[in-house]
Amino acid sequence: MDTAKDMVQEAFETLWINRKKVEISKAKSYLFTITYHSMIDKKRKDKLFDKYAVTTFQDAHNEQYSDLNELLHRAAERLPDIQRSVLLLRDYEGYSYEEIENITGLSLSQVKVYIHRARLNMKRFIGRIDAVI
């Protein structure tokens, strides 16, 4: 519980430091992104990340889905962390490529490549008929 509180406090501290760069309307997703990345880093450092590994795409196709929203969430969960983060920032939160570049610290071309790859992975997963049925 203390670790979670520390991560939230660090996220707010980072937001405060970068307050001139972050629009107020996008502060919520900025905090989410920072906290998410902190959580992933923590899990990697503790070597607990393997316990929470997601199933492969092939395993996911064995399940049947009736809810498109659930299908989208399942597909997004299977993306690599960086692809999922930039895709959510772009398509869900509405950030521009340049804003994502500032938030993540990636170059503009890296942001575009990760978003493109994430969309291709989502398309491959969702495009299978057995994933939708």
C-alpha positions in Angstrom: 0.0 0.0 0.0 2.9 2.4 0.8 4.4 1.7 -2.6 1.2 2.7 -4.4 1.1 5.9 -2.3 4.7 6.7 -3.1 4.1 6.2 -6.8 1.1 8.5 -6.8 3.1 11.1 -4.9 5.9 10.8 -7.4 3.5 11.2 -10.3 2.1 14.5 -8.8 5.6 15.7 -8.2 6.5 15.1 -11.8 3.4 16.8 -12.9 4.3 19.8 -10.7 7.8 19.9 -12.2 6.3 19.8 -15.7 3.2 21.9 -15.0 4.1 24.5 -17.7 4.3 21.8 -20.4 1.1 19.9 -19.5 -2.3 21.2 -20.4 -4.7 21.2 -17.5 -7.2 19.2 -19.5 -4.7 16.4 -20.0 -3.3 16.3 -16.5 -5.3 13.2 -15.6 -3.9 11.1 -18.3 -0.4 12.5 -17.7 -0.7 11.3 -14.1 -2.0 7.9 -15.2 0.9 7.5 -17.7 3.5 8.4 -15.1 2.1 6.1 -12.5 1.7 3.3 -15.0 5.3 3.6 -16.0 6.4 3.7 -12.4 4.5 0.6 -11.6 6.0 -1.3 -14.5 9.5 -0.2 -13.5 8.9 -1.3 -9.9 7.7 -4.7 -11.0 10.7 -5.2 -13.3 13.1 -4.2 -10.5 11.4 -6.6 -8.1 11.4 -9.4 -10.7 7.7 -9.9 -10.1 6.8 -8.9 -13.6 6.9 -12.5 -14.9 4.1 -13.5 -12.5 1.8 -11.1 -14.3 2.7 -11.9 -17.9 -0.2 -11.8 -20.2 -1.3 -14.7 -22.3 -0.2 -15.0 -25.9 -2.4 -13.9 -28.8 -3.0 -17.5 -29.7 -4.3 -18.3 -26.2 -6.7 -15.3 -26.4 -8.2 -16.6 -29.6 -9.5 -19.7 -27.8 -11.9 -17.6 -25.8 -15.1 -16.2 -27.2 -16.1 -12.6 -27.0 -19.5 -11.0 -27.3 -18.6 -7.5 -26.1 -16.6 -5.3 -28.5 -15.4 -3.1 -25.7 -14.1 -6.1 -23.8 -12.4 -7.3 -27.0 -10.7 -4.0 -27.5 -9.4 -4.0 -23.9 -8.2 -7.6 -24.2 -6.4 -6.7 -27.5 -4.8 -3.6 -25.9 -3.6 -5.6 -22.8 -1.6 -7.8 -25.2 0.4 -5.0 -26.7 3.9 -4.3 -25.4 3.9 -1.6 -22.7 5.2 1.2 -24.8 2.8 0.5 -27.7 -0.2 0.4 -25.4 0.9 3.6 -23.7 1.3 5.7 -26.9 -1.8 4.2 -28.4 -3.9 5.1 -25.4 -2.5 8.6 -25.3 -3.2 9.1 -29.0 -6.5 7.4 -29.6 -8.1 7.4 -26.2 -6.8 10.7 -24.7 -6.5 12.6 -27.9 -2.9 13.8 -27.5 -1.0 15.0 -30.5 2.2 13.2 -31.6 4.3 16.1 -30.3 2.5 16.0 -26.9 3.2 12.2 -26.7 6.8 12.9 -27.6 7.1 15.3 -24.6 5.2 13.0 -22.2 7.1 9.8 -23.0 10.5 11.3 -23.9 10.5 9.3 -27.2 11.4 11.0 -30.5 8.6 12.0 -32.8 9.5 9.2 -35.3 9.5 6.6 -32.4 6.1 7.7 -31.3 4.7 7.3 -34.8 6.3 3.9 -35.3 5.0 2.6 -31.9 1.5 3.8 -32.7 1.6 2.3 -36.2 2.8 -1.1 -34.8 0.2 -1.0 -32.0 -2.6 -0.4 -34.5 -1.3 -3.3 -36.7 -1.2 -5.6 -33.7 -4.7 -4.6 -32.7 -5.9 -5.1 -36.2 -4.3 -8.6 -36.4 -6.0 -9.6 -33.1 -9.4 -8.1 -33.7 -9.4 -9.1 -37.4 -9.7 -12.8 -36.5 -13.3 -14.0 -36.7 -12.9 -16.3 -33.7 -11.8 -13.4 -31.6 -15.1 -11.6 -32.3 -17.5 -14.5 -32.0 
